[in-house]
Amino acid sequence: MNEFRLKMIVAALSLLALAGCASDDPASAPPMFCPQVAVLQQAAVLTQFLPDHSDIGAQITTARVTGVAGACTLEPKKHQLSIKFQAGFAATNGPANNFSAVTLPYFVAITDDDNIVQEGFYTVTLNFDGNASTAQATTSPIKLDFPNRHWSSHVQVLVGFQETQAELDYAASHPVVGQ
């Protein structure tokens, strides 16, 4: 074998070895430090009444956050995590509502330990089609970006209803069965 041919084979093997380093093997992917996305249990249920009432006949709706679902992906060139999720809601039609749609306030809070770092406020509308006694809705996708750093795994993204103190007190003293 001549020297030129030997150099070509060595060069080709070297290129193959380098190509192996750039594989799509998940084991070689950088670690992802995704924040946890969850429902804040203390704000998971909301019961609304007609103004200045709290009896069952004045109940407009009882609603709950049914869950959150989504994904965390890594944008390697930016060293950034992209979290995209949706929240689900369900509501019952109360005696004082007459099957009208209800629009309910909710929040998405980014927390670090017990500190709220950032909070966004939204609404969700639930329609009681026909004479339906329940309604469900899913939010439009919500996208948040975080640096892919170790501390990001300690961050939480929490979803819950924006409630008055009276609504929070009512929820605490009237737990929803089957939750």
LINCORUR-V794760 format. One record per helix or strand of 3 or more residues. SS is the DSSP state (helix for helix, strand for strand). FROM is the first residue (numbers start at 0). TO is the last residue. Records with the same first field share a line. If there is no record, write none. Layout:
SS = FROM-TO / FROM-TO
This chain:
helix = 2-20 / 25-27 / 40-42 / 55-57 / 149-153 / 164-172
strand = 35-38 / 44-48 / 58-74 / 79-92 / 101-111 / 114-125 / 133-137 / 141-146 / 154-160
